[in-house]
Amino acid sequence: MSKLFDFFYNFKIRSKLVLVFTATFILSVTTGSAILYILVRKTVESTIDRELRNANTSIRDIVQTAVRISARNHLRALAETNRDIINHLYQQSEEGLLSEPEAKNRARGILLAQAIGKTGYMFACDIRRAPDHIPFVAHPKFDGGEGAHAKVVQKAVRERNGYVEYLWQNPGEARVRNKGTYYVYFAPWHWIIGASSYTDEIPKLTSVSDFKEQILSLRFGDTGYSFILNSRGDTIVHPELTGNYYGQKDAKGTAFIENICKKKEGKITYWWHYPDRYGMAERVAIFAYIPELDWIVVSTGSLEEFNRPLAQIKRFALIALIISLVLGLSLISWISSHMTNRLKNLMKTFEAGATGDFTVRMGNETKDEIGLLIRYFNLFMEKLDSYSNSLKSEIREHSATEKQLAIFRKFAENSGQGFLMTDLSGNITYINAALCITFDEHKPENVIGTNILTYYSEDLESELRNRIIPATLKQGQWVGELIIKSAKGRPTPTMQNLFLIRDDTQNPLYLAGIVTDISEHKKAQQALRQSEEKYRSVVEESLVGVSIIQDGYLQYVNKKYCEISGYSYEELVRSIPHLELVHPDDCMMVRDNINKRLRGECDVSEYKYRRIRKDGEVITVKTLETRSIYRGHPAIISTLLDISKEQTLEHQLRQAQKMEAIGQLAGGVAHDFNNILTAVIGYANLLKIKMEQDNPLMVYVDHVLSSSEKAAGLTQNLLAFSRKQLIKPEEPHRINKIVQESEKLLKRLLREDIDLKIVLTAEDPTILCDITQIHQVLLNLATNARDAMPSGGTLTINTTIAEAGKDFVRPDGKNRTDRYVRISFTDTGHGMDQQTVDQIFDPFFTTKEAGKGTGLGLSIVYGVVEQHNGYIDVRSTVTKGTTFNLHFPMIEEDEQESCEPETVPFEKYGGNEVILVAEDSTAVRQLTREVLEDSGYTVIEATDGQDAVQRFSENSPEIDLVILDVIMPNRNGNEAYQAIREIRHNVKVIFTSGYTGDVVLGKGIQDNAFNFLSKPVAPTELLAKVRAVLDG
């Protein structure tokens, strides 16, 4: 073998190139062709496999789609046929041939009698109370049961007619299967009628003709096709064969059909004989299983036909090899002759250079290997030519370096910066005058040779030896602060830059240092730190929130800012974008204001906006913002003040002022109007007493009294709305009974498309209330709920017991009692936005059309609840509904017994006492006199307060009782009473007035310090009160 290599090495370069190229080319082309053939073959096989599998998938999808369509059509026909039968029964019930219960029972029996496949069935459910309650009226397993929990039932309720497939597992079955249900709607009875069955139980309905042509149309080349057979070997679809071929063997005796039937999924090859074509050929078959039909889809084709492209590739590769070899040999012959000629020229030039002529050069420096060799030769000659010049240049440079060293030494000696050099052991070899001053040494000679570590404390000496100097030797440089201890022990803080000085071979020679005295800098830094701490303490303890905003984030916040936002310092600073804390509706305003400040359009601004605390509470804040520079970049310095409580107080004050103005108007109207009603009601009662019961005019008197009572009620509502009518909730009432008594009236008030639900607490607590006013509250809230549900809905009234501080918090923060009774009104209407909710209790505010609302209903509700020492809150969501929660103080059983109202005996109203009546209204005064005199009393009349005092002084011994109107000219009722008491302090007095808010009585009436009658007053009520006071 070695002789063979020696023989090869002695070849000329041209012969070597031809031989090597030829061998390499033939080997590479042959190897490449083989690899290409293998890759192409694998690609062809993969393509054939994918095409056959895709064909199987398409056929399986076609068959399964046909099965599902057949199942759907069958179930639809059953559902619609049963609906027609039920409609026939319904028609018979409409014609009177059957009662409706009989018709429904027959329909139910017909549905239950039917079966679909093995486990399929018919069913029906009643959806009148959907979606919450959907009972099955006919079902083989759940007859009479609840179907609202089933998703398919809910879908049927929504769509009324349609088809759905879903996975289902009957009780007792081992696996989940696909189930189909077709449902139709029978409107007269509100029934959903459904036909339901597993889809694999009705495959016999599938017709092969529906998809046979599609399957037979699939072809793969000239001989490839698809067919279907079952697991027993029966052909379902085949382009040529029919019958059973389970035992069929191929040309080599393999039972390939039996293998397909057993495997059901997979791939096989077999040999098929074509007697009428071209003999025997190998085929490939890929097959897939359809379990619901027990069918096997097979796609097959000839391997010889599939592999035809590979034979063409073989021929092409051989031709390409021959052509490439001819062209390659021609090319290599030309290249080799070109190379050898250039090498000969190079050898001649080498011979010329060897004689000592260093100026010789060779041209034609190309970029190939020979060109590089020529280039290196030229460089070599240039190096030899420059050596003499280099020696002269080094001598000149050495002289210049000595001059530069002298200049640097002079610079270092006169510099205010400290310079030193040590050897690698730390002994000082050079130090300038500036550093001598820091060391407290008089001249450098005192320091030269001293170890640098002697000028540091013991701790720093250890750190220098163990960390700093090794780090400098390893990394080449170290920069940091060190404290120098001078020869006199004086410490000096310095900034030191330590670095290595190396020789030409990069070996370390010296350790050098530049030392800067930073004492003054440290003092200034300490003063600045103290100033920052002083101002930081002022900001941190500020009563307003302070923040710095930069790049959209909070860079600093104080304690008060954290309290206002509810977040900690860590959660706020550089963590949460500032605008995420702002209410979405105010984000644009806040962003615009900040951007204006940053652009310099204004220096300082003050405005209000809403924020969202961590706990979700929305608060209103006032901010003062100014532009500043923080860490070299523009920023906003902001102060923040929470003004939510102030705004709430302002709103309450405005509400109180509005109610006070309306109340003054209502009080003035009520005073005069009640005087008129007193006369109307009084005379009408007298007329009724004096008329016979069978008098045909009696009905007109009743109408007058009824209308007068309604007018009195209207006045009371007006006063309650204005908070001028003082309600006395002295009578205990069970809350459940109050709601139950109102139920019938509420149902008449609501439309038929509104469902009224009442949920009562089992405890049935008691409250002190004016039951008439509570009924009015319930009616007003029900009316609003009805108007909020124009398309129908549900109104739910719920009574519960709530604990103050646990279940709710009163707006005023006070809890008069620990336990309250809550009445909740919840509707499913269109709801309200927050702006509407904030105004609903304002007088005359209404969202209804003109002429359809007064705007007083909810104001009256608010006034009544407030005067019962309760309160009301509202929760509403647009499109979802509204809830009103009424809270009334709850009383315990012992309180209930003590508050039972005393009954005044009405057996005897008459008497013979003398009564002084002071009333400025002539009609009321005359009515009072007539009523009292008819009952046996003696009446003395007075037209005003002064007249009443005069009459009393004249007849003081005879007068047993004084009736005073509160508002009279000359002297009002209270002033007249005080004057009469000076004449006789134990006089009995009854005050009357059109409303209880008269300022002349003030707190006395509310605390029951006076006997009082509210106008309008009926004669029987007047007589009962007079008798009770006289007998008291």
Residue pairs with C-beta under 8 A, 6 or more apart in sequence:
8 16
8 19
11 19
12 340
13 336
13 339
13 340
13 343
14 333
14 336
14 337
14 339
14 340
17 332
17 335
17 336
17 339
18 329
18 332
18 333
18 336
21 328
21 329
21 332
22 325
22 328
22 329
22 332
25 324
25 325
25 328
26 321
26 325
29 317
29 320
29 321
29 324
29 325
30 321
33 317
33 320
33 321
36 313
36 317
37 310
37 313
37 314
37 317
40 309
40 310
40 313
41 307
41 310
44 306
44 307
44 309
44 310
45 306
48 220
48 284
48 301
48 306
49 267
49 286
51 220
52 220
52 284
52 285
52 286
52 299
52 300
52 301
53 286
53 288
53 299
55 218
55 220
55 226
55 299
56 226
56 286
56 287
56 288
56 297
56 298
56 299
57 288
58 218
59 211
59 214
59 215
59 218
59 226
59 228
59 297
59 299
60 288
60 290
60 297
62 211
62 214
62 215
63 206
63 211
63 228
63 290
63 293
63 295
63 297
64 290
64 292
66 206
66 207
66 210
66 211
67 199
67 203
67 206
67 292
67 293
68 165
68 180
68 199
70 202
70 203
70 205
70 206
70 207
71 180
71 197
71 199
71 202
71 205
72 163
72 180
72 182
74 202
74 205
75 116
75 163
75 180
75 181
75 182
75 195
75 196
75 197
76 163
76 182
76 195
78 114
78 116
78 122
78 182
78 195
79 122
79 182
79 183
79 184
79 193
79 194
79 195
80 184
82 110
82 111
82 114
82 122
82 193
82 195
83 184
83 186
83 193
85 107
85 110
86 107
86 110
86 186
86 189
86 191
86 193
87 186
87 188
89 98
89 103
89 104
89 106
89 107
90 103
90 186
90 188
90 189
92 98
92 103
93 99
93 100
93 102
93 103
98 106
104 137
104 189
107 124
107 138
108 124
108 137
108 138
111 122
111 123
111 124
111 138
111 193
112 121
112 122
112 138
112 139
112 140
112 143
114 121
114 122
115 121
116 122
116 195
116 196
116 197
116 201
116 202
117 197
117 198
117 201
117 202
118 198
118 201
119 170
119 197
119 198
119 201
120 195
120 196
120 197
120 198
120 201
120 202
121 139
121 140
121 196
121 197
122 138
122 193
122 194
122 195
122 196
123 136
123 138
123 139
123 140
123 193
123 194
123 196
124 136
124 137
124 138
124 139
124 186
124 191
124 192
124 193
124 194
125 134
125 135
125 136
125 137
125 139
125 147
125 153
125 156
125 191
125 192
125 194
126 134
126 135
126 137
126 189
126 190
126 191
127 134
127 157
127 190
127 191
127 192
128 190
130 148
130 154
130 157
131 148
131 154
131 157
132 148
133 146
133 148
134 146
134 147
134 148
134 153
134 154
134 157
135 144
135 145
135 146
135 147
136 142
136 143
136 144
136 145
136 146
136 147
137 143
137 144
137 191
139 145
139 147
141 171
147 153
148 154
151 166
152 164
152 166
152 181
153 192
155 162
155 164
156 162
156 164
156 181
156 183
156 192
156 194
157 192
159 183
160 183
160 184
160 185
160 192
161 183
161 184
161 185
162 182
162 183
163 180
163 181
163 182
163 183
164 180
164 181
164 183
165 178
165 179
165 180
165 181
165 199
166 178
166 179
166 181
167 176
167 177
167 178
167 179
168 176
168 177
168 178
168 179
168 198
169 175
169 176
169 177
177 198
177 199
177 200
178 198
178 199
178 200
179 196
179 197
179 198
179 199
180 196
180 197
180 198
180 199
181 194
181 195
181 196
182 194
182 195
183 192
183 193
183 194
183 195
184 192
184 193
184 194
185 191
185 192
185 193
186 192
186 193
199 292
200 291
200 292
203 292
203 293
206 293
208 236
208 237
212 237
215 226
215 227
215 228
215 237
216 225
216 226
216 237
216 239
218 225
218 226
218 299
219 225
220 299
220 301
221 301
221 302
221 305
221 306
222 302
222 305
223 281
223 283
223 301
223 302
223 305
224 299
224 300
224 301
224 302
224 305
225 239
225 299
225 300
225 301
226 297
226 298
226 299
226 300
227 235
227 236
227 237
227 238
227 239
227 241
227 298
227 300
228 235
228 236
228 237
228 238
228 295
228 296
228 297
228 298
229 235
229 236
229 238
229 245
229 257
229 260
229 261
229 295
229 296
229 298
230 236
230 293
230 294
230 295
230 296
231 261
231 264
231 294
231 296
232 244
232 246
232 261
233 244
233 245
233 246
233 247
233 248
233 257
233 258
233 261
234 243
234 244
235 241
235 242
235 243
235 244
235 245
236 295
245 257
246 257
246 258
246 261
247 255
247 257
247 258
248 255
248 256
248 257
249 255
249 256
250 256
250 270
250 271
250 272
250 273
251 271
251 272
251 273
251 280
252 270
252 271
254 270
254 271
256 268
256 270
256 285
259 268
260 268
260 285
260 287
260 296
260 298
261 296
263 287
264 287
264 289
264 296
265 287
265 288
265 289
266 286
266 287
267 284
267 285
267 286
267 287
268 284
268 285
268 287
269 282
269 283
269 284
269 285
269 303
270 282
270 283
270 285
271 280
271 281
271 282
271 283
272 280
272 281
272 282
272 283
273 279
273 280
274 280
274 281
281 302
281 303
281 304
282 302
282 303
282 304
283 300
283 301
283 302
283 303
284 300
284 301
284 303
284 306
285 298
285 299
285 300
286 298
286 299
286 300
287 296
287 297
287 298
287 299
288 296
288 297
289 295
289 296
289 297
290 296
290 297
339 370
342 364
342 370
343 370
345 362
346 362
346 370
346 373
346 374
346 377
349 360
349 362
349 377
350 377
352 360
353 360
353 377
353 381
358 381
358 384
358 385
359 381
359 385
360 381
361 378
361 381
362 374
362 377
362 378
364 371
364 374
365 371
365 374
365 375
365 378
366 374
412 419
412 432
413 432
413 433
414 433
415 432
415 434
416 434
417 434
417 514
417 515
417 516
418 431
418 432
418 434
418 435
418 438
418 494
418 513
418 514
418 515
418 516
418 517
419 430
419 431
419 432
419 434
419 435
419 512
419 513
419 514
419 515
420 428
420 430
420 431
420 432
420 435
420 452
420 512
420 513
420 515
421 428
421 429
421 430
421 431
421 501
421 510
421 511
421 512
421 513
422 428
422 429
422 452
422 510
422 511
422 512
422 513
423 429
423 510
423 511
424 473
424 508
424 509
424 510
424 511
425 451
426 451
426 452
426 453
426 469
426 511
427 449
427 450
427 451
427 452
428 447
428 448
428 449
428 450
428 451
428 452
429 448
429 510
430 444
430 448
431 439
431 444
431 447
431 448
432 444
433 444
435 515
436 442
436 443
436 444
436 446
436 447
438 484
438 486
438 492
438 494
438 515
438 517
439 447
439 455
439 484
439 486
439 487
440 486
440 487
440 488
440 490
441 447
441 487
452 464
453 461
453 464
453 465
455 484
455 485
455 486
455 487
456 464
456 482
456 483
456 484
456 485
457 483
457 485
460 482
460 483
464 482
468 478
468 480
468 482
468 498
469 498
469 511
471 478
472 478
472 498
472 499
472 500
472 511
473 500
473 508
473 511
476 499
476 500
477 497
477 498
477 499
477 500
478 496
478 497
478 498
478 499
479 495
479 496
479 497
479 498
480 495
480 496
481 493
481 494
481 495
481 496
481 518
482 494
482 496
483 491
483 492
483 493
483 494
484 491
484 492
484 494
484 515
485 491
486 492
492 517
492 519
493 517
493 518
493 519
493 522
494 515
494 516
494 517
494 518
495 515
495 516
495 518
496 513
496 514
496 515
496 516
497 513
497 514
498 511
498 512
498 513
499 511
499 512
499 513
500 508
500 509
500 510
500 511
500 512
501 508
501 509
501 510
501 511
501 512
502 508
502 509
503 509
539 546
539 558
540 558
540 559
541 559
542 558
542 560
542 639
543 560
544 560
544 639
544 640
544 641
545 557
545 558
545 560
545 561
545 562
545 563
545 564
545 565
545 621
545 638
545 639
545 640
545 641
545 642
546 556
546 557
546 558
546 560
546 561
546 637
546 638
546 639
546 640
547 554
547 556
547 557
547 558
547 561
547 637
547 638
547 640
548 554
548 555
548 556
548 557
548 628
548 630
548 635
548 636
548 637
548 638
549 555
549 578
549 594
549 635
549 636
549 638
550 630
550 631
550 633
550 634
550 635
550 636
551 633
552 577
552 578
552 579
553 573
553 574
553 575
553 576
553 577
553 578
554 572
554 573
554 574
554 576
554 578
555 573
555 574
555 630
555 631
555 635
556 573
557 565
557 569
557 572
557 573
560 640
561 572
561 640
562 568
562 569
562 572
564 611
564 613
564 619
564 621
564 640
564 642
565 572
565 581
565 611
565 613
565 614
566 613
566 614
566 615
566 617
567 576
567 614
571 614
578 594
579 587
579 590
579 591
581 611
581 612
582 590
582 609
582 610
582 611
582 612
583 609
583 610
583 611
583 612
583 618
585 610
586 609
586 610
589 607
589 609
590 609
593 605
593 607
593 625
594 625
594 636
596 602
596 605
597 603
597 605
597 625
597 626
597 627
597 636
598 627
598 634
598 636
600 627
603 626
603 627
604 624
604 625
604 626
605 624
605 625
606 622
606 623
606 624
606 625
607 622
607 623
608 620
608 621
608 622
608 623
608 643
609 620
609 621
609 623
610 618
610 619
610 620
610 621
611 618
611 619
611 620
611 621
612 618
613 619
619 642
619 644
620 642
620 643
620 644
620 647
621 640
621 641
621 642
621 643
621 644
622 640
622 641
622 643
623 638
623 639
623 640
623 641
624 638
624 639
625 636
625 637
625 638
625 639
626 636
626 637
626 638
627 634
627 635
627 636
627 637
628 634
628 635
628 636
628 637
629 635
630 637
655 841
655 842
658 842
658 843
659 722
659 723
659 843
662 721
662 722
662 843
663 722
663 723
663 724
663 997
665 722
666 718
666 719
666 721
666 722
666 724
666 995
667 719
667 722
667 724
667 995
667 997
667 998
669 715
669 718
670 715
670 718
670 719
670 724
670 725
670 994
670 995
671 967
671 993
671 994
671 995
671 998
672 994
673 711
673 715
673 994
674 712
674 715
674 993
674 994
674 995
674 1014
674 1015
674 1016
675 921
675 923
675 924
675 994
675 1015
676 923
677 708
677 711
677 712
677 715
677 1015
677 1016
678 921
678 924
678 927
678 1015
678 1016
678 1017
679 921
679 923
679 924
679 927
680 704
680 708
680 1016
681 705
681 708
681 709
681 712
681 1016
681 1017
681 1018
682 924
682 927
682 928
682 931
682 1016
682 1017
682 1018
682 1019
682 1022
683 927
684 701
684 704
684 705
684 708
685 705
685 1018
685 1019
685 1020
686 927
686 930
686 931
686 934
686 1019
687 701
688 698
688 701
688 702
688 705
689 1019
691 697
691 698
691 701
692 698
708 1016
712 1016
716 725
717 776
717 856
717 860
718 856
719 725
719 995
719 997
720 727
720 773
720 860
720 863
720 864
720 867
721 843
721 856
721 859
721 860
721 863
722 843
722 863
723 863
723 866
723 867
724 995
724 996
724 997
725 867
725 995
725 996
725 997
726 867
726 996
726 997
726 1005
726 1006
727 770
727 773
727 864
727 867
727 868
728 770
729 767
729 768
729 769
729 770
729 867
729 868
729 869
730 768
730 899
730 901
731 768
731 769
731 770
731 771
731 899
731 901
732 766
732 767
732 768
732 891
732 895
732 896
732 899
732 900
733 766
733 767
733 768
733 769
733 771
733 774
734 764
734 765
734 766
735 761
735 764
735 765
735 766
735 767
735 799
735 821
735 823
735 888
736 760
736 761
736 764
736 799
737 764
738 769
738 771
738 774
738 775
738 778
739 758
739 760
739 778
739 797
739 799
739 823
740 758
740 760
741 775
742 775
742 778
742 779
743 756
743 758
745 775
745 779
746 756
746 778
746 779
746 782
747 756
749 779
749 782
749 783
749 786
750 756
750 782
750 786
750 795
751 786
751 792
753 791
753 792
753 793
754 785
754 786
754 789
754 792
754 793
754 794
754 795
755 793
755 794
755 795
756 794
756 795
756 797
757 794
757 795
757 796
757 797
758 796
758 797
758 798
759 796
759 797
759 798
759 799
760 798
760 799
761 799
761 800
761 801
763 801
765 801
765 819
765 821
765 890
766 890
766 891
766 893
766 896
767 821
767 868
767 888
767 889
767 890
767 891
768 868
768 889
768 891
768 899
769 868
769 888
770 864
770 868
773 864
773 868
774 864
774 868
776 860
776 864
777 860
777 861
777 864
777 865
777 886
778 797
778 823
780 857
780 858
780 860
780 861
781 825
781 861
781 884
782 795
782 825
783 857
784 857
784 858
785 795
785 825
785 827
785 829
785 882
786 795
787 848
787 853
788 827
788 829
788 830
788 831
788 881
788 882
789 795
789 827
789 828
789 829
789 830
793 827
793 828
793 829
793 881
794 827
794 828
795 825
795 826
795 827
796 824
796 825
796 826
796 827
797 823
797 824
797 825
797 826
798 822
798 823
798 824
798 826
799 821
799 822
799 823
799 824
800 821
800 822
800 824
801 819
801 820
801 821
801 822
801 890
802 808
802 819
802 820
802 821
802 822
802 887
803 818
803 819
803 820
804 810
804 815
804 817
804 818
804 819
804 820
805 815
805 818
807 822
808 820
808 822
808 873
808 885
808 887
810 871
810 887
811 871
811 873
812 871
816 869
816 889
817 889
817 890
819 890
820 870
820 887
820 888
820 889
820 890
821 887
821 888
821 889
821 890
822 885
822 886
822 887
823 885
823 886
823 888
824 883
824 884
824 885
824 886
825 883
825 884
825 886
826 881
826 882
826 883
827 881
827 882
828 880
828 881
829 881
829 882
830 878
830 879
831 876
831 877
831 878
831 879
831 880
831 881
831 882
832 840
832 847
832 874
832 876
832 878
832 882
833 876
833 878
836 847
836 876
837 874
837 876
839 845
840 858
840 874
841 858
841 859
841 861
841 862
842 855
842 859
843 855
843 856
843 859
844 854
844 855
844 856
845 855
846 853
846 854
846 855
847 853
861 872
862 872
865 871
865 872
865 886
865 887
865 888
868 888
868 889
869 888
869 889
870 886
870 887
870 888
870 889
871 887
872 884
872 885
872 886
872 887
873 884
873 885
873 887
874 882
874 883
874 884
874 885
875 882
875 883
875 885
876 882
876 883
891 899
904 1024
904 1028
906 1020
906 1024
908 1027
909 935
909 1020
909 1023
909 1024
909 1026
909 1027
910 935
910 936
910 937
910 1023
910 1027
911 935
911 936
911 937
911 1026
911 1027
911 1030
912 936
912 937
912 938
913 937
913 938
913 960
913 961
913 1030
914 937
914 938
914 939
914 940
914 955
914 958
914 959
914 960
914 961
915 932
915 937
915 938
915 939
915 940
915 959
915 960
915 961
915 962
915 963
915 1026
916 939
916 940
916 942
916 948
916 951
916 952
916 955
916 959
916 961
916 962
916 963
917 925
917 928
917 929
917 932
917 939
917 940
917 941
917 942
917 963
918 942
918 943
918 944
918 945
918 947
918 948
918 951
918 962
918 963
918 964
918 965
918 968
918 973
918 976
919 925
919 928
919 941
919 942
919 943
919 963
919 965
919 968
919 992
920 943
920 944
920 965
920 967
920 968
920 969
921 965
924 965
924 1015
925 941
925 943
928 939
928 963
928 1022
929 939
929 941
931 1019
931 1022
931 1023
932 939
932 1022
932 1023
932 1026
933 939
935 1023
937 1026
940 951
940 955
940 959
941 951
942 948
942 950
942 951
944 968
944 969
944 970
944 971
945 964
945 968
945 969
945 970
945 971
945 972
945 973
945 975
945 976
946 970
946 971
946 976
947 970
948 962
948 964
948 968
948 971
948 976
948 980
949 971
949 976
949 979
949 980
949 983
952 959
952 962
952 980
952 983
952 984
952 987
953 983
956 983
956 984
959 987
960 988
960 1030
961 988
961 989
961 990
961 1026
961 1029
961 1030
962 977
962 980
962 987
962 988
962 989
962 990
963 989
963 990
963 992
963 1026
964 973
964 976
964 977
964 989
964 990
964 991
964 992
965 973
965 991
965 992
965 993
966 972
966 973
966 974
966 991
966 992
966 993
966 998
966 1000
966 1001
967 973
967 993
967 994
967 998
967 1000
968 976
971 979
972 1000
973 991
973 993
973 1000
973 1001
974 1000
974 1001
975 1000
977 989
977 991
980 987
980 989
981 987
988 1011
988 1029
988 1030
988 1032
989 1010
989 1011
990 1011
990 1012
990 1013
990 1025
990 1026
990 1029
991 1001
991 1005
991 1010
991 1011
991 1012
991 1013
992 1012
992 1013
992 1014
992 1015
992 1017
993 1001
993 1012
993 1014
993 1015
994 1014
994 1015
995 1014
996 1005
996 1006
996 1012
996 1014
1001 1010
1001 1012
1003 1009
1004 1010
1005 1012
1011 1025
1011 1029
1013 1021
1013 1022
1013 1025
1017 1025
